[in-house]
């Protein structure tokens, strides 16, 4: 019975990892550039600022590298930075949970 439970737990972890990568990769295939959407409301942003924002959000790296950084951050408890609200995601989720 212990072997069965252990095997099912390992399978569950593998399925969750695969699903998280598929969802992450599908988000990278969406049309449009997140940085371009963020700066569309502010015409004063320079090309250097655009490059800096792409580096900050990791959009200058391949998707598998960004996924690796994202997973390591999730394991450490860092949920990232919201592109929409421009605050840490923990600050958005925390008050709603408690």
C-alpha positions as CSV (number, residue, x, y, z in Angstrom):
1,X,0.0,0.0,0.0
2,X,2.9,2.4,0.8
3,X,4.4,1.7,-2.6
4,X,1.1,2.4,-4.3
5,X,0.7,5.8,-2.5
6,X,4.3,6.7,-3.1
7,X,4.0,5.9,-6.8
8,X,0.8,7.9,-7.1
9,X,2.4,10.9,-5.4
10,X,5.3,10.8,-7.8
11,X,3.0,10.5,-10.8
12,X,1.0,13.5,-9.5
13,X,4.1,15.6,-9.2
14,X,5.2,14.7,-12.7
15,X,1.7,15.6,-14.1
16,X,1.7,18.9,-12.3
17,X,5.2,19.7,-13.6
18,X,4.2,18.9,-17.1
19,X,0.9,20.9,-16.9
20,X,2.7,23.9,-15.4
21,X,5.2,23.9,-18.3
22,X,2.5,23.5,-20.9
23,X,0.6,26.4,-19.4
24,X,3.7,28.5,-19.1
25,X,4.7,27.7,-22.7
26,X,1.2,28.5,-24.1
27,X,1.4,31.9,-22.4
28,X,4.6,32.6,-24.3
29,X,2.9,31.8,-27.6
30,X,0.2,34.4,-27.1
31,X,0.3,37.2,-29.6
32,X,1.6,40.6,-28.5
33,X,4.5,41.7,-26.3
34,X,3.7,42.3,-22.6
35,X,6.2,45.2,-22.5
36,X,4.6,46.9,-25.5
37,X,1.2,46.6,-23.8
38,X,2.7,48.1,-20.6
39,X,4.3,51.1,-22.3
40,X,1.5,51.8,-24.8
41,X,-0.1,54.2,-22.3
42,X,3.1,56.1,-21.7
43,X,4.7,57.6,-24.8
44,X,7.7,59.1,-22.9
45,X,9.3,55.7,-22.4
46,X,12.6,55.4,-24.4
47,X,14.0,52.3,-26.2
48,X,16.5,51.9,-23.3
49,X,13.5,51.6,-20.9
50,X,11.9,49.0,-23.1
51,X,15.1,46.9,-23.1
52,X,15.4,47.3,-19.3
53,X,11.8,46.2,-18.8
54,X,12.4,43.1,-21.0
55,X,15.4,42.2,-18.9
56,X,13.6,42.8,-15.7
57,X,10.7,40.5,-16.7
58,X,13.1,38.0,-18.3
59,X,11.5,38.4,-21.7
60,X,14.9,38.5,-23.4
61,X,15.5,34.8,-22.4
62,X,14.2,31.6,-24.0
63,X,11.0,30.2,-22.5
64,X,12.7,27.1,-21.0
65,X,15.1,29.4,-19.1
66,X,12.3,31.6,-17.8
67,X,10.4,28.5,-16.8
68,X,13.3,27.3,-14.8
69,X,13.7,30.6,-13.0
70,X,9.9,30.7,-12.4
71,X,9.9,27.2,-10.9
72,X,12.9,27.9,-8.7
73,X,11.2,31.1,-7.5
74,X,7.9,29.3,-6.8
75,X,9.7,26.6,-4.7
76,X,11.4,29.4,-2.7
77,X,8.0,31.1,-2.1
78,X,8.5,34.0,-4.5
79,X,5.5,34.3,-6.7
80,X,6.9,37.0,-8.9
81,X,5.9,40.6,-9.8
82,X,2.5,41.5,-11.3
83,X,2.8,43.1,-14.7
84,X,-0.7,44.5,-14.4
85,X,-0.6,46.0,-10.9
86,X,3.2,46.4,-10.8
87,X,3.4,45.0,-7.2
88,X,4.6,41.6,-5.9
89,X,2.0,38.9,-6.4
90,X,2.2,38.0,-2.7
91,X,0.9,41.5,-1.9
92,X,-2.1,40.8,-4.1
93,X,-2.9,37.3,-2.9
94,X,-2.1,37.7,0.8
95,X,-4.9,40.0,1.8
96,X,-7.5,38.0,-0.2
97,X,-6.5,34.8,1.6
98,X,-6.7,36.1,5.1
